[in-house]
Amino acid sequence: MFDASTPATCPIHAPADHPSFPPEKVGILLTNLGTPDNTDYWSMRRYLGEFLSDRRVIDYSPWLWQPLLQLIILTKRPFSSGAAYRTIWNEEADESPLMTITKDQTHKITDSMQARYGDQVMVDFCMRYGNPSTKSKVEAMIAAGCRKILFFPLYPQYAGPTVATANDQFFRILMAAKWQPAARTVAPYFDHPLYIDALAQSVERGYAAAAKTPDLLVCSYHGVPQRYLMEGDPYHCQCQKTTRLLKERLGWNDSQIITTFQSKFGPEDWLQPYTVKEVARLAEEEGKTNIAVIAPAFSADCIETLEEINEEIKESFEEGGGEHFTYIPCLNDDAPHIKALSAVIEENLRGWLD
């Protein structure tokens, strides 16, 4: 038992030379995919090398994959990826938009949690790839007296290459801890009423601001290989349910909203329809020349939304004959999103803090 009346203290009845410890707290550690430190070749290579070496992301045999990755992909792709990042880079803060937005989210969630729990909690964020690393932030929380840590991957839907790999890294760090804190991970919140309501409000705002009301809303989720579904990954089903719940919350019918998948990588089939092809087909074959696109799988705008959707996918739509393309931003640090994330956190802290 620790006396928490002073910033650092010893266990009651401990000898005078016993090490002191900070007061106990509950850590709330948010995590997202990650970002390169800069857009130059070596920064991009380090980031891509870590990301594409993750067996949750690319599960091919390392004997086959690593030579291809190290000798071919990482000699070329850092240039093209760096160029893509430069088109969206936050020059003022000298960081990616994902980093800027995640900092903003963390500040607002900190305010929400401290208003609810006071100094009993410590809120911070980390990245699965790049900086700040999961290791650095978990170790900092333990050093600050967090004897319990709630680890929150900021992905509404579960997928092996997102939620699972973030949790893997968290537990790897705990494996090396001399004194492990109690730990919880947050389950996917793809059907949480406040998350669905935040999505719906963003759609309503986007439609109200559009010069012309869109004919169709395309819900574009990040893709995974098709075989993941057959191997038991629930991601596809959770995406479909998010779209259905959003449709119901908006009071729409099936003709007003569809689900697609983006960011295909490699030769095998991924979840379909592919966003980049589907938006062109909608314009060419169905005459849907006025669409809106939203990315419900991303909690913050990033390279996959700001560059891929708002540039590559938009270009494909316009080449197919599309006329009006509306991108509805991610929920980012919008008040309804912070309210939803805070509610999810509070639900997961039950029994620890009430």
Secondary structure, 3 states (H helix, E strand, C coil): CECCCCCCECECCCCCCCCCECCCEEEEEEEEEEECCCCCHHHHHHHHHHHHCCCCCCCCCHHHHHHHHHHHHHHHHHHHHHHHHHCCCECCCCECHHHHHHHHHHHHHHHHHHHHHHHHEEEEEEEEEECCEHHHHHHHHHHCCEEEEEEEECCCCCCHHHHHHHHHHHHHHHHCCCCCCEEEECCCCCCCHHHHHHHHHHHHHHHHHCCCCCCEEEEEEECCEHHHHHCCCCHHHHHHHHHHHHHHHHCCCHHHEEEEEECCCCCCCECCCEHHHHHHHHHHHHCCCEEEEECCCCCCCCHHHHHHHHHHHHHHHHHCCCCEEEEECCCCCCHHHHHHHHHHHHHHCCCCCC
